[in-house]
């Protein structure tokens, strides 16, 4: 596949444009196993921070990637698990910022913001995007399925403390799921929690890609409009994104490098291949269907492809 282990993309982000991704965490190492996760269930549920990969190796690979002269808008630390589990996250952010003038963002589930060391490590990021999907302990456990020792009250207090001191852009994201946290009372309760925090944007998301659990469904358009009105947020579904990119020359391997971290539906793959002037699109789909490393999920009337 690719000779890059930690750097990928750029991939389209509806919030930030074209994003170069940095993955400092092994595949599916996370302290949540969210029912809506587009990567599927968490294989390695942990809350222990470690230096999973040598930071110098990550930075060297990033420098090499920049030499490709690829256009991008932002560098995003996200990867295949929860990035705050990376012990040297703060140092990684500082080193990335030395190599580029583009903003450095971190997408996190926010679970470890109760840890002062994590909050301190994130302070040099230009943008931090934590998730908060629940307004109470019951829904927190139901939606996020956290590592056993993580308490909802600590997660909220950690985000609150971080929001009061962080000088960069804080964009909170919440996932609205049908019949779980999509009632007006849920939005009102959630708004009361948000009112205790200081943030720049609130993004309201829905499970547009195949979730980890089949019972997870999108709420109606009317419900999302109500959430936007009550919470004062931005519906991510209303935002547009550009296409995918890969420096990998082989079309099939290029797709695999992308879906390792970002699932693609059949239309996105077709558009990606057409942009590369691929002349055997049908054959590539046939190979994808037979590849034992790839899950093909029928969701919302179309197929989505992600690495197992």
Secondary structure, DSSP 8 states (H G I E B T S, - for coil): --S-SSEEEEEEETTTEEEEEE--S-TTEESB--TT-TT-S-SEE----B--S-HHHHHHHHHHHHTT----SEEEE-TTS-GGGBTTHHHHHHHHHHH-SSEEEEEE--GGGGSHHHHHHHTT-SEEEEB---SSHHHHHHHH-B-TT--HHHHHHHHHHHHHH--SEEEEEEEE-TTTS-SHHHHHHHHHHHTTS--SEEEEEE--S--SSTT-----HHHHHHHHHHHT-EEGGG----------SSHHHHHHHHHTTS-EEHHHHHHHHHHTT-S-HHHHHHHHHH-TTEEEEEETTEEEEEE-
